[in-house]
Amino acid sequence: MGQGSQQRRAEETEEQRNSRLAVMGQRSQERRAEGTDEQRNSRLSAMVQHARERRLNVIEGQNQHQIQTFYAARTVLN
């Protein structure tokens, strides 16, 4: 920190200091909230992807069942 900055800090009143610290605290809280939003969005994205995969697995299972039923019926008819 430069001497000019140190001099200004020495001259600031307690009210100014408290105001500056409150602003710093608010910014810090906003950064934490942004991080939380990013984590939430990441979790939601993972949940959506997992749901898609589950649906695909169900569809694949249904298709496999239809194929087996088709071949079983074909075998019976032949």
Buried (B, 14 or more C-beta within 10 A) or exposed (E): EEEEEEEEEEEEEEEEEEEEEEEEEEEEEEEEEEEEEEEEEEEEEEEEEEEEEEEEEEEEEEEEEEEEEEEEEEEEEE
